[in-house]
């Protein structure tokens, strides 16, 4: 399994994201991480019914201030039968400082009955072939093909 950390999403820290200390509110950051992990897992597991089951200890290393831009990185730690385990790192784009590390985020694929559903995957893809079929069929007829990356190499990969 590759050790690269993929930093795809960025957020601009705005006044509504601040705590009483005028630094980034941890709750806002955790919401962003949870959303990023869910989107990543939905694509990897091919199932929009994917939920967060578990987050390990959360280690706030530094903070961000209004006007900073942060980027969120995810990497796969383990493939389960019905789950995908990720690790997360968020860093400040301007300073390069790590803001938070989460060693384990477990995302679970659910069936229509709300119970864990086997997904059948064991590797990461950066093609869009796992977009849930129900959602892929909604693409416009003139939209470019879903599989825009020619191989599984991630052009946005960064090592950490």
N, C-alpha and C positions, 0 to 999 in steps of 0.2 A: 504494500500500500504506500503511495507517495506521501512524503512528509511535507509537501507544499501547502501553504495556507493561501486560500483564495480570497482576495479582498475585492468584492464586487460592488458593494453598496457604501454610499457615503451619506452623511447627514450634516447639515449646517446647524450649529447650536444657536438657537434663537432665544429671546427673552422668556417665552413660555416654557422652555426646557430647563430653566434654572431653579435652584433651590434657594433657601433663605440666605445662604452663603454666597450667592451669585455665581455658583459653579453648576455644572451639569447635574441635574437631579437623577439619582440612581434609578428611580422608577421609570423615568423616560428611557434611559439607556437599556434597561432590562426589557422593556416593551419592544424596542427596536430590534434587540438581539433575538427575542422570541419570534418576532415576525420574520426576520431574515432566516432563522433556522427553519421555520415552517415553510417558507417559500422554497428554500433549497431542498428540503425533504420531499415536498410535493412533487417537484420536478424529478428528483432522483428515484422516488418510489412509484411515480406514475399514478398517484392517488391524491385527489384534493381533500379526501377525508383523512388527513394526517394531523395528529395532535401531539402536543408536548406532554410527555409522561413524567420526566424527571430532569432536574438541573442540579449538578453537584455544587459544592462550595463555590461561592462567587468571591473572587479576589479583586477588590478595587485597588489598583496600584497607584494611579494618579487621577487627575480630573481634567476637565476641559472648561473653558470659559465662553461667554457669549462671543460669537463671531468665529470661533474655531470650527474647523471641519474635521469630522472623525470618519474613520473607515472601519468597516466590520469585516472580519475574516472568519471563515469557517473551514474546517477540514474534517474528513471522515475518520473516526477512530475505530468503528466496528460496524459490521453488517450483522444484524440479527435476522431471524426468520420473519418477524413481523415489524421489526424496528430498524432504525438507523441511528447510530450514536455519533455525535459531532463534538468537536471542541471549538471554542470561540475565542478570538482575541479582537479587541477593539483598540485602535491607536489613534493618536492625534496626527493628522496629516502635516500640520505645520511644524510640530516639535519632534515628531517621530516617537514620542513617549507612548508606552502601553498604558491604556486607561483601565482595562479590565481583562481578566482571563477567566474562562470557565472551562474546566477540563472535560466535562461530560454533560451533554444535552441529549436525552433520549427522545426520539420522535417515533411515534407508533402509527402504522398504517391501519385504518379501520375499514371494515366492511359496511354495507348498508344497514346491518343490524347493530352497529356501534361497537362490535367486538373486534379484537385484533385480527387482522387479515394478512396471511402470508403474501409477500410482495415478489419473491422470486429473483431478486437482484443481489449481486455480490461485488459490483464495481461501480465506480463513479463514471458518469457520462457528461459530456458538455454538448452533446447533440440534443436536439429537442424531441427525440423520438419517444421519450417517456411522458410527454405532456399527456395528461389524462384524455382519453379519446373523446369523452363528452365535451371537453373544452377545446380540443384541437379542431373539432368539426365546426366550431363557431368562427374560425378564421375567414376573412374575406376571400373571395375567389381570386382577386388580383394581388393578394398579399404574397410576399416572397415565401419560398418553402420554409417549413419549420426548421429543418436541419440546415443551419447556416454555417456551422463549424464542420470542417471536412473530416476531422479525426477527433479523438478524445483528448487532445492536448488543449489545455486551457490557456488562451492567450493572455489572461489576466492573472495568472498564477504568480505568486510571490512566495519566497521562502522566508520562514521565520524560525 
